[in-house]
Amino acid sequence: MLFGEKYPDPVRMVSMGEFSKELCGGTHLMNTSEVGAFEIVSEESVSAGTRRIEALTGDRARENGQRTRDALSAAAEKLGTSPLSVPDAVRELIQSVRELRKSLSAGTKGGDQATASPKNKSTSNEASYAEMKSALRETARALNVAPFDVPERVEALLAERETLREQIEKLSQAGDLSADSLLDAAQDLDGLKLIVADLPSANPNLMRQLIDQIRQKTSPVAVLLAAPQGDDKALVVAGVSRELVDRGAHAGNWVREVAAVLGGGGGGKPDMAQAGGKDPSKLPEAMQKALEVIRQQLQ
């Protein structure tokens, strides 16, 4: 028996030349030439010393081959390169998106470095099917998707890169945004620094980083930062130094009351908290509420 299958008695033995002898419950072909097109699609370990190979034959093998060509060609068209250059182009795209995410998270205004398009290795007419199949599989491994999902994933990455670039451009237009610039604009409230600011282009990671940097630079300090996240969302992040927690300040309660003005909610720890709202148009009102709440907490 192979792979747990059961065979009748007697078992039929089917031979193909001198290279293969198989147990089979029935003969399906009079001659191996009837197989026609043949393509291995997977190979895996079943048990120790035993491997399973799955293949397509005939019309299904030809259809699979066409799908492979179509998928690689579609990805190449989206990337503006030749089919055999797709793996290199995808690796550059992945690196570009990674650098943009890092820049946006850090609040820097740089982005991915412009790179030359991957050199076209071959045109689709020159590329053999074996080369195209290998290129599609290499690309799928780089993207961690199934081979035929490559075009969709490439399109998603291209869209993400464009969105990240737009966000970085907005951050650049917002002017100087740093812990020092926020401290320069801080209010002095009975010996402590109070910062309440609306940052139009900030993301959650950047807002938390700015708060941490401010708390490292000065104390006692209370910081609440807010930013729209699209047309129908707003984010509020707050942090207070330990001395103010001991005096009654609570970041979780602070952001909760501010988020209520924005039609949302949230909360968190006494020293750091985050909340969200549904109406960014009310951010000016929310900022005024933030000032009132922290003053009440510290009375």
C-alpha positions in Angstrom: 0.0 0.0 0.0 1.1 3.6 -0.7 -0.2 6.7 1.2 -2.7 4.6 3.2 -4.6 3.5 0.1 -6.2 0.1 -0.1 -5.8 -2.2 -3.1 -7.8 -5.3 -4.1 -6.3 -8.7 -4.2 -4.6 -9.3 -6.6 -2.9 -5.9 -7.0 -2.3 -4.6 -10.5 1.3 -3.6 -11.3 1.7 -0.9 -14.0 5.1 -0.4 -15.5 6.4 2.5 -17.6 9.5 1.4 -19.4 12.3 0.4 -17.0 12.1 3.6 -14.8 8.7 3.2 -13.0 6.6 0.5 -11.5 3.5 1.4 -9.6 0.7 -0.3 -7.8 -2.6 0.8 -9.3 -6.2 0.1 -8.9 -6.9 0.4 -12.6 -5.2 1.3 -15.8 -6.1 4.7 -17.2 -4.0 5.0 -20.3 -3.1 2.5 -23.0 0.2 4.3 -23.6 2.1 7.1 -21.7 2.0 9.2 -24.8 -1.7 9.8 -24.1 -0.7 11.9 -21.1 0.1 14.8 -23.4 1.2 17.9 -21.5 2.6 17.2 -18.1 3.5 19.6 -15.3 4.6 19.0 -11.7 2.8 21.5 -9.5 3.9 20.4 -6.0 6.3 18.1 -4.2 6.2 17.3 -0.5 7.3 14.9 2.2 4.6 12.5 3.3 6.6 10.4 5.8 10.2 9.4 6.3 11.7 8.3 3.0 8.5 9.0 1.1 7.6 12.0 -1.0 4.4 12.9 -2.8 4.5 14.5 -6.2 1.4 16.1 -7.7 1.1 17.0 -11.4 -1.4 18.1 -14.0 -1.8 16.5 -17.4 -3.4 17.2 -20.7 -5.7 20.3 -20.9 -5.3 21.2 -17.2 -1.5 21.3 -17.5 -1.8 23.6 -20.5 -4.3 25.8 -18.7 -1.9 26.0 -15.7 0.9 27.0 -18.0 -1.2 29.8 -19.5 -2.2 31.0 -16.0 1.5 31.1 -15.0 2.4 33.2 -18.1 -0.6 35.5 -17.5 0.2 36.0 -13.8 3.8 36.9 -14.4 3.0 39.2 -17.4 0.3 41.0 -15.3 2.8 41.6 -12.5 5.4 42.8 -15.0 2.9 45.3 -16.5 2.1 46.7 -13.1 5.8 47.1 -12.3 6.7 48.5 -15.7 9.4 45.9 -16.3 9.9 42.6 -18.3 8.5 39.3 -17.0 11.9 37.9 -16.0 12.8 41.1 -14.1 9.8 40.9 -11.9 11.5 39.2 -8.9 14.2 41.9 -8.7 11.5 44.6 -9.1 9.4 43.1 -6.4 12.4 43.0 -4.0 13.0 46.7 -4.7 9.3 47.5 -4.1 9.3 45.6 -0.8 12.4 47.5 0.4 10.9 50.8 -0.7 7.7 50.2 1.3 9.8 49.1 4.3 11.9 52.3 4.2 8.8 54.5 3.8 7.1 52.9 6.8 10.2 53.5 8.8 10.4 57.1 7.8 6.8 57.8 8.5 7.0 56.0 11.9 10.0 58.1 12.8 8.4 61.3 11.6 11.2 62.0 9.2 10.5 63.7 5.9 12.7 61.6 3.7 11.4 58.6 1.9 12.5 55.7 -0.2 15.5 56.4 -2.3 14.9 56.5 -6.0 16.3 53.5 -7.6 16.8 52.6 -11.3 14.3 50.2 -12.7 15.5 46.6 -12.8 17.3 45.9 -16.0 15.1 44.0 -18.3 16.5 40.5 -18.6 14.3 39.4 -21.4 11.1 40.2 -23.3 8.1 37.9 -22.9 8.8 36.6 -26.4 12.3 35.6 -25.6 11.6 34.0 -22.2 11.0 30.3 -22.1 8.1 28.9 -20.1 10.6 27.3 -17.6 12.1 30.7 -17.0 8.7 32.4 -16.5 7.6 29.6 -14.1 10.8 30.0 -12.1 10.4 33.8 -12.0 6.8 33.6 -10.8 7.7 31.1 -8.0 10.7 33.3 -6.9 8.4 36.3 -6.8 5.7 34.4 -4.8 8.3 33.3 -2.2 9.5 37.0 -1.8 5.9 38.1 -1.3 4.9 35.0 0.8 1.8 34.4 -1.4 0.6 31.7 -3.8 2.0 32.1 -7.3 -1.3 33.1 -8.9 -1.8 35.7 -6.2 1.3 37.6 -7.2 -0.4 40.3 -9.4 -2.9 41.2 -6.7 -0.2 41.4 -4.0 2.0 43.6 -6.2 -0.9 45.9 -6.9 -1.6 46.2 -3.1 2.1 47.0 -2.4 2.2 49.7 -5.1 -0.9 51.3 -3.7 0.6 51.2 -0.2 3.8 52.8 -1.4 1.8 55.6 -3.0 -0.2 56.2 0.2 2.9 56.3 2.3 4.5 58.8 0.0 1.5 61.0 0.2 1.5 60.8 4.0 5.2 61.7 4.1 4.6 64.6 1.7 1.8 65.9 4.1 4.3 65.6 7.0 6.8 67.6 5.1 4.3 70.3 4.4 3.4 70.5 8.0 6.7 72.2 8.8 9.0 71.4 11.7 7.6 68.6 13.9 9.8 67.4 16.7 9.9 67.1 20.5 11.9 70.3 20.7 9.4 72.3 18.6 6.5 71.1 20.7 8.4 72.0 23.9 9.0 75.5 22.5 5.3 76.0 22.2 4.5 74.5 25.6 2.4 76.3 28.2 3.8 76.8 31.7 1.1 75.7 34.2 2.2 76.1 37.9 5.7 74.9 37.2 4.9 72.1 34.8 5.0 72.0 31.0 1.7 71.4 29.3 1.5 70.5 25.6 -1.8 70.1 23.8 -1.4 70.0 20.0 -3.3 69.0 16.8 -0.8 67.4 14.4 -2.5 67.1 11.0 0.0 64.6 9.5 1.0 62.4 12.5 0.4 58.7 12.8 0.1 56.7 16.1 3.7 55.6 16.2 5.1 59.1 15.7 2.7 60.6 18.3 3.9 58.0 20.9 7.5 58.6 20.1 7.1 62.4 20.4 5.5 62.0 23.8 8.3 59.7 25.0 11.0 62.1 23.8 9.3 65.0 25.5 9.1 63.2 28.8 12.8 62.3 28.5 13.7 65.9 27.9 11.7 67.6 30.7 9.6 66.8 33.8 7.0 67.4 35.1 5.1 67.4 31.8 1.7 66.6 30.4 1.3 66.0 26.7 -1.8 65.3 24.6 -1.5 65.0 20.8 -4.3 64.6 18.3 -4.4 63.9 14.6 -7.0 63.1 11.9 -6.7 59.7 10.5 -8.6 60.1 7.2 -11.9 61.8 6.7 -13.8 59.9 9.4 -11.3 59.1 12.1 -9.3 61.0 14.7 -6.6 59.7 17.1 -5.8 61.1 20.6 -2.6 60.0 22.5 -1.6 61.4 25.9 1.3 60.9 28.3 2.1 62.4 31.6 5.3 62.2 33.8 5.3 60.1 37.0 5.3 63.2 39.2 1.9 64.3 37.7 0.4 60.8 38.1 1.2 61.1 41.8 -0.6 64.5 41.8 -3.8 63.0 40.3 -3.2 63.2 36.6 -4.5 60.1 34.6 -3.7 59.9 30.9 -6.4 57.2 30.4 -9.2 59.4 31.8 -7.8 62.4 30.0 -8.0 60.9 26.5 -11.4 59.3 27.3 -13.0 62.7 27.9 -11.3 64.3 24.9 -12.3 61.4 22.6 -16.0 61.8 23.7 -16.0 65.2 22.0 -14.9 63.5 18.8 -17.7 60.9 19.1 -15.4 58.1 20.2 -13.8 56.6 23.3 -10.7 54.8 24.6 -8.4 54.9 27.6 -5.3 53.3 29.0 -2.7 53.6 31.8 -2.2 56.6 34.0 1.0 57.6 32.3 0.2 56.7 28.7 -3.1 56.2 26.8 -4.8 56.3 23.4 -8.3 56.9 22.2 -10.1 57.4 18.9 -13.0 59.4 17.5 -15.2 59.5 14.5 -15.4 63.3 13.8 -12.1 65.0 13.0 -13.9 68.3 12.3 -14.3 68.7 16.1 -10.6 68.6 16.9 -10.5 72.3 17.8 -13.2 71.7 20.4 -11.4 68.6 21.6 -8.2 70.5 22.1 -10.0 73.0 24.3 -11.6 70.2 26.3 -8.1 68.7 26.8 -6.9 71.8 28.4 -9.9 71.9 30.7 -9.6 68.3 31.8 -5.9 68.3 32.7 -6.4 71.5 34.7 -9.2 69.8 36.6 -7.1 66.7 37.3 -4.3 68.7 38.7 -6.4 70.9 41.0 
